[in-house]
Amino acid sequence: MSVSKYKVKKMSVVFKTLTNITQRTLGSGEAALTVSPLGFGCMGMTHHRGPIKERASMVRLLKEAVDCGCTFFDTAEIYGPFNNEELVGEALGDKAFIFVATKFGHAFDVNEKPIYGALDSSPKRIRKVCEASLKRLKRDVIDAFYQHRVDPKVPPEVVAETVKYLVKEGKVRHFGLCEASAEVIRRSHKIFPVTVLQSEYHLMWREAEHKIFPTLEELGIGFVPYSPLNRVFWLDLLHQERGLLLSMTIGLRFHDLRRMRLAKITELLRSSRILEIVTDYPLLKFNWAGLFLKSLGLCRSRELLEQNI
């Protein structure tokens, strides 16, 4: 569907103080989680997005994001590993008005070194991750606990049941899934309400629209898109003429950019506000867009923070 069919909507949220922010609710009923309409993805601060910046500056930036009104922050044990959660814990601590999401699901060896590509969502591992994450985050409870990737060895019902007990024990507030199929979402939700699904979603990767969104809408589950700028691809288009080329990890599915009529898209985006087109697109298209949370990722400077908000 052509971007040009949608009128670019000016962002209605102005982040100035915590008292004048329009909030967004993910999930429904007792599983609902109300947060700021813009979430902060912390992964790139210590993991997988280029050279790691000086820690103190990242701590300062996270605190500035809070001052700007952001209340929802996303991390994971695998980011680093571990040092991303530690960074978030140092910057945000156990502030009652801040909500932090982290993730379990990856396999580690006996020395707690990640076994890349291997998954482990066994109940024992989920509990171990929960306890360790709470310590690194310096929090009493994890606001949203995602299964980072679906483990084919462990039935979704077992995973959901384990998180259910962690919620009963007061260690977790909400259950989330990442990159899960409609079937896994339904099977998990039947055991314990899923509050939010996080999956890749942007104008160049829209499979979720027909594979996942109908299920989320039916069950009242929120959606958090990751890589809304396609790992800064759209931002790169904006900055090319300024000589500020950013690294791109687009993936093989985007190799033949000619099929996208890239020049035409680039011209359109350079004449508009890229972030508004990309992040407001789902809000303009879907009736249940109140369940969407815009996500702010790869933000490693005050300048980028201000551009995003």
C-alpha positions as CSV (number, residue, x, y, z in Angstrom):
1,M,0.0,0.0,0.0
2,S,1.4,3.3,-1.0
3,V,2.6,5.7,1.7
4,S,1.2,8.6,-0.4
5,K,-2.4,7.4,0.4
6,Y,-1.9,8.5,4.0
7,K,-1.9,12.0,5.1
8,V,1.0,12.5,7.4
9,K,-0.4,13.3,10.9
10,K,1.3,15.7,13.1
11,M,2.3,14.1,16.3
12,S,-0.1,15.1,19.0
13,V,2.1,14.4,21.9
14,V,4.5,17.0,23.2
15,F,6.9,15.7,25.8
16,K,7.4,18.5,28.2
17,T,6.4,17.3,31.7
18,L,5.0,14.1,33.0
19,T,1.6,15.8,33.7
20,N,0.7,16.7,30.1
21,I,1.5,13.4,28.3
22,T,-1.1,11.5,26.5
23,Q,-0.7,7.9,27.6
24,R,-1.3,4.7,25.7
25,T,-2.6,1.4,27.1
26,L,-1.2,-1.9,25.9
27,G,-3.3,-5.0,26.5
28,S,-6.8,-5.0,28.0
29,G,-8.6,-5.8,31.2
30,E,-6.5,-6.9,34.2
31,A,-3.6,-7.3,31.8
32,A,-3.6,-3.7,30.7
33,L,-0.3,-1.7,30.9
34,T,-0.6,2.1,30.6
35,V,2.6,3.9,29.5
36,S,3.9,6.9,27.5
37,P,3.0,6.7,23.8
38,L,6.7,6.6,22.9
39,G,8.8,3.8,24.3
40,F,12.6,3.7,24.5
41,G,14.5,0.7,23.1
42,C,17.8,0.5,25.0
43,M,19.5,-2.3,23.1
44,G,21.7,-0.1,20.8
45,M,23.3,1.6,23.8
46,T,25.5,-1.4,24.6
47,H,24.7,-4.0,21.9
48,H,24.7,-4.7,18.2
49,R,24.5,-1.1,17.0
50,G,28.0,0.1,16.5
51,P,30.7,1.2,19.0
52,I,29.5,1.5,22.6
53,K,29.4,5.0,23.8
54,E,30.7,6.2,27.2
55,R,28.5,4.8,29.9
56,A,28.0,8.0,31.8
57,S,26.6,9.7,28.7
58,M,24.1,6.8,28.2
59,V,23.0,7.0,31.8
60,R,22.5,10.7,31.4
61,L,20.5,10.2,28.2
62,L,18.2,7.7,29.8
63,K,17.5,10.2,32.6
64,E,16.9,12.9,30.0
65,A,14.4,10.6,28.2
66,V,12.5,10.4,31.5
67,D,12.6,14.2,31.9
68,C,11.1,14.4,28.4
69,G,8.2,12.2,29.5
70,C,9.2,8.7,28.4
71,T,8.0,6.1,30.9
72,F,8.5,2.7,29.1
73,F,12.0,1.3,28.5
74,D,12.9,-1.9,26.8
75,T,16.0,-4.1,27.5
76,A,17.0,-7.8,27.7
77,E,19.5,-10.1,29.4
78,I,21.0,-11.0,26.0
79,Y,21.9,-7.4,25.2
80,G,25.5,-7.2,26.1
81,P,24.9,-9.7,27.5
82,F,23.7,-8.3,30.8
83,N,25.3,-4.9,30.7
84,N,22.2,-3.3,29.0
85,E,20.1,-4.3,32.0
86,E,22.8,-3.0,34.3
87,L,22.8,0.3,32.4
88,V,19.0,0.7,32.7
89,G,19.2,-0.2,36.4
90,E,21.8,2.4,37.1
91,A,20.0,5.1,35.2
92,L,16.4,4.4,36.2
93,G,16.5,2.3,39.4
94,D,13.1,1.4,40.9
95,K,11.2,4.6,40.1
96,A,7.5,3.8,40.6
97,F,6.4,5.8,37.5
98,I,8.9,4.1,35.2
99,F,8.0,0.8,33.5
100,V,10.8,-1.5,32.3
101,A,10.4,-4.5,30.0
102,T,13.0,-7.2,29.7
103,K,13.2,-10.6,28.1
104,F,14.1,-14.3,28.6
105,G,14.4,-17.2,26.2
106,H,18.1,-17.4,25.1
107,A,20.4,-20.3,26.1
108,F,23.6,-19.8,28.1
109,D,26.3,-22.2,29.0
110,V,27.4,-23.2,32.5
111,N,29.6,-20.1,32.7
112,E,26.6,-17.8,31.7
113,K,28.1,-17.2,28.3
114,P,25.4,-16.9,25.5
115,I,25.1,-19.8,23.1
116,Y,24.2,-17.8,20.1
117,G,21.3,-19.2,18.1
118,A,20.2,-21.5,20.9
119,L,17.0,-21.0,22.9
120,D,15.9,-22.0,26.4
121,S,12.5,-21.2,27.8
122,S,12.4,-24.0,30.3
123,P,10.7,-23.0,33.6
124,K,14.0,-23.3,35.4
125,R,15.7,-20.9,33.0
126,I,12.8,-18.4,33.1
127,R,12.9,-18.2,36.8
128,K,16.7,-17.8,36.8
129,V,16.5,-15.0,34.3
130,C,13.8,-13.3,36.3
131,E,15.8,-13.3,39.5
132,A,19.0,-12.1,37.8
133,S,17.2,-9.4,35.8
134,L,15.6,-8.0,38.9
135,K,19.0,-7.6,40.5
136,R,20.6,-6.0,37.4
137,L,17.7,-3.7,36.9
138,K,17.6,-2.8,40.6
139,R,13.8,-3.3,40.7
140,D,11.4,-5.2,42.8
141,V,9.2,-6.2,39.9
142,I,9.6,-6.6,36.1
143,D,6.8,-4.6,34.5
144,A,6.7,-6.6,31.2
145,F,8.5,-10.0,30.9
146,Y,8.8,-11.0,27.2
147,Q,9.7,-14.4,25.8
148,H,12.4,-13.1,23.4
149,R,12.0,-15.9,20.9
150,V,9.6,-18.8,20.8
151,D,11.4,-22.0,22.0
152,P,10.1,-25.0,19.9
153,K,11.2,-27.4,22.6
154,V,8.9,-25.8,25.3
155,P,5.1,-25.7,24.7
156,P,3.7,-22.1,24.9
157,E,1.4,-23.3,27.7
158,V,4.4,-24.2,29.9
159,V,6.0,-20.8,29.3
160,A,2.7,-19.0,30.1
161,E,2.1,-21.0,33.2
162,T,5.6,-20.2,34.5
163,V,5.2,-16.5,33.9
164,K,1.7,-16.8,35.5
165,Y,3.3,-18.0,38.8
166,L,5.9,-15.3,38.6
167,V,3.1,-12.7,38.5
168,K,1.4,-14.4,41.4
169,E,4.7,-14.2,43.3
170,G,4.9,-10.4,42.7
171,K,8.1,-10.6,40.6
172,V,6.4,-9.8,37.2
173,R,3.5,-7.7,36.3
174,H,2.8,-8.5,32.6
175,F,3.5,-11.2,30.1
176,G,4.8,-10.4,26.6
177,L,5.8,-12.3,23.5
178,C,8.3,-11.5,20.7
179,E,8.0,-12.6,17.1
180,A,5.4,-15.2,18.0
181,S,2.9,-16.7,15.5
182,A,-0.9,-16.3,15.9
183,E,-1.1,-19.9,17.1
184,V,1.5,-19.4,19.8
185,I,-0.2,-16.1,20.9
186,R,-3.6,-17.9,21.2
187,R,-2.2,-20.9,23.1
188,S,-0.3,-18.6,25.5
189,H,-3.2,-16.2,26.0
190,K,-5.5,-19.1,26.9
191,I,-3.3,-19.9,29.9
192,F,-2.4,-16.4,31.0
193,P,-3.3,-13.1,29.4
194,V,-0.7,-11.7,27.0
195,T,-0.4,-8.0,27.4
196,V,1.9,-7.1,24.5
197,L,3.6,-8.6,21.4
198,Q,6.8,-7.1,20.1
199,S,7.8,-7.8,16.5
200,E,9.6,-6.2,13.6
201,Y,7.3,-3.8,11.8
202,H,8.0,-0.9,9.4
203,L,7.1,0.2,5.9
204,M,9.5,-2.3,4.4
205,W,8.4,-5.3,6.5
206,R,4.6,-5.5,7.1
207,E,3.9,-9.2,7.4
208,A,2.4,-8.6,10.8
209,E,-0.5,-6.7,9.3
210,H,-2.2,-9.9,7.9
211,K,-0.5,-12.6,10.0
212,I,-0.7,-11.1,13.5
213,F,-2.8,-8.0,13.8
214,P,-6.2,-9.6,13.4
215,T,-5.4,-11.9,16.4
216,L,-4.1,-9.1,18.5
217,E,-7.2,-7.0,17.8
218,E,-9.5,-9.9,18.6
219,L,-7.8,-10.7,21.9
220,G,-7.1,-7.1,23.0
221,I,-3.3,-7.5,23.0
222,G,-1.0,-4.5,22.5
223,F,1.7,-4.3,19.9
224,V,5.2,-2.8,20.1
225,P,7.0,-2.5,16.8
226,Y,10.8,-2.8,16.9
227,S,13.0,-1.3,14.2
228,P,10.3,1.1,13.1
229,L,13.0,2.9,11.0
230,N,14.3,-0.4,9.6
231,R,17.5,-0.3,11.6
232,V,17.9,3.4,10.7
233,F,17.4,2.8,7.0
234,W,14.9,5.6,6.7
235,L,16.9,7.9,8.8
236,D,19.9,7.2,6.6
237,L,18.0,8.4,3.6
238,L,17.4,11.7,5.4
239,H,21.0,12.2,6.2
240,Q,22.8,11.0,3.1
241,E,23.0,14.5,1.5
242,R,24.5,15.8,4.8
243,G,27.3,13.3,4.7
244,L,26.0,11.6,7.8
245,L,25.8,8.0,6.5
246,L,24.6,5.7,9.2
247,S,25.2,1.9,9.2
248,M,22.5,-0.2,7.7
249,T,21.7,-3.8,8.3
250,I,18.8,-4.2,6.0
251,G,18.8,-7.9,5.4
252,L,18.7,-10.0,2.2
253,R,15.0,-9.5,1.6
254,F,15.7,-5.8,0.8
255,H,18.7,-6.5,-1.5
256,D,16.9,-5.5,-4.7
257,L,16.0,-2.0,-3.7
258,R,15.1,-1.2,-7.3
259,R,11.8,-3.0,-6.9
260,M,10.8,-0.4,-4.3
261,R,11.3,2.4,-6.7
262,L,13.7,3.8,-4.1
263,A,14.3,7.1,-5.8
264,K,10.6,7.9,-5.7
265,I,10.3,6.9,-2.1
266,T,13.4,8.8,-1.1
267,E,12.0,12.0,-2.8
268,L,8.7,11.6,-0.9
269,L,10.4,11.1,2.4
270,R,12.9,13.9,2.1
271,S,10.0,16.3,1.5
272,S,8.2,15.1,4.6
273,R,8.9,14.3,8.3
274,I,10.2,10.7,8.1
275,L,9.6,9.8,11.7
276,E,6.0,10.9,11.5
277,I,5.3,8.9,8.3
278,V,7.0,5.8,9.6
279,T,5.7,5.8,13.2
280,D,2.2,7.2,12.6
281,Y,1.5,4.9,9.7
282,P,-0.2,2.1,11.8
283,L,-2.1,4.7,13.8
284,L,-3.6,6.0,10.6
285,K,-4.4,2.6,9.2
286,F,-5.8,0.4,12.0
287,N,-8.9,1.0,14.0
288,W,-7.4,-0.6,17.1
289,A,-4.3,1.7,16.9
290,G,-4.8,2.7,20.5
291,L,-3.1,-0.6,21.4
292,F,0.1,0.5,19.4
293,L,3.1,1.8,21.1
294,K,5.6,3.8,19.1
295,S,9.2,2.7,19.8
296,L,12.3,4.8,20.0
297,G,15.4,2.8,19.2
298,L,19.0,3.5,18.2
299,C,18.8,6.8,20.1
300,R,22.3,7.4,21.5
301,S,22.5,11.2,21.8
302,R,20.4,14.1,23.0
303,E,20.1,15.4,19.5
304,L,18.5,12.2,18.3
305,L,16.3,12.1,21.3
306,E,15.0,15.6,20.5
307,Q,14.5,14.6,16.8
308,N,12.4,11.7,17.8
309,I,10.1,13.4,20.3
